Amino acid sequence: MTSIESVTLEVADLTAADRFYTAFGLSDHVRLRASEAPTAGFRGFTLSLTVSQPATVDGFVGAALDAGATPLKPAAKSFWGYGGVVQAPDGTIWKVATSAKKDTGPDTRRIDEMVLLLGAADVAASKRFYVDRGLAVAKSFGRKYVEFATPSSPVKLALYGRRALAKDAGVPVDGTGSHRLVLGGDTGPFTDPDGFTWEAASLTPAS
């Protein structure tokens, strides 16, 4: 296993979700699948978009809010840059951020990087699980955070403590039921220690 080939969000209303992600500007970056699997509260993961400047953060966040997203953390400056967090109508949490604090031009609506952060009950144990399946570690901060090296992947994979991830997203940590997330890779199928499901990636995009 060397990369994430696809990220599939399971949604209750496929048509509405497709409309939202088209308006958000992410219809080419995620797959959608209908599901009635019960889920409540924090689903244990977030998706992050890294962009070049604050204007682009505002562009994505504004598009999401206009399309029906709920603001969790308004876009604002911090010591590390500028960013905001929204929750899509299907429940998926999206963070849009940049390390830049000043604009160098107009909003480009271009994504530099997409990162999937999985909330782990035991970061070290989940790290071992993925290393045993062939992923190389790019960055590791003890039992708090792990980032994997996936240079050929359209999505970067990282692990963060579940409680810390919920705090970063601005939501309570409690949650039950399905993650409503299915990952496609070059091996599989399998389920990781935190219940995230992987399947062999298909060549045809699904929506």
C-alpha positions, 0 to 999 in steps of 0.5 A: 500500500502506497497511497489513497486513490480515492475518498468516498463519502457516504451520504443520505441524499446523493442528489443534494450532496452532489449539488453541494460539492459542485457548488463548494468546488470539490466535485472532482476531489471526492466520490459520493455513495448513498448510505442510510447507515446510522451515524451521530455526532463526530464521525472521527475524521476531518478533510483539510484543504491547503491553499495558497492565501487567505483570499482563496480560503475565503473563496472556498469557505464562502462557497461552502456556506452559500451552499448550505454548510454550517460554520464551525470556526469562522475564517480568521488569522492565527499564529500559524496562518489563516483558516476556517472550518465548516461542516457540509450538510452531509456531516463531513467536516472541512478545514480550509487553511493557508500558512500565508497571512497576506494575499498576493493576488485574487482568489484562485480557487486552487487546492494545493493539497488535500489532507485526510486526518483520521482520529485515532484512539491510539495514534501509535497503534494505528501508525504501526498498523499502516506501516505494516501495510506498506506506508512510510512515515513522513512526520511523526510527533510521538503519540500525537500526530503522524503524517504518511509519505504518499507522494503519488496520492491525490490525498495525504493521509495523517493520524491525530488523536481523536479528542485533539482532532475534535477540538481542532474542528470545533466539535464535541468528541462524542460520536457513534455509528458509521464513519460514513467514509470509505477509502480506496487504495492499492491494497484491500479490503481491510478495516483499520483499528479505528474502524475506517474501511478501505477497499480496492480502488476502482478505476471508474469515478463514482458519484 
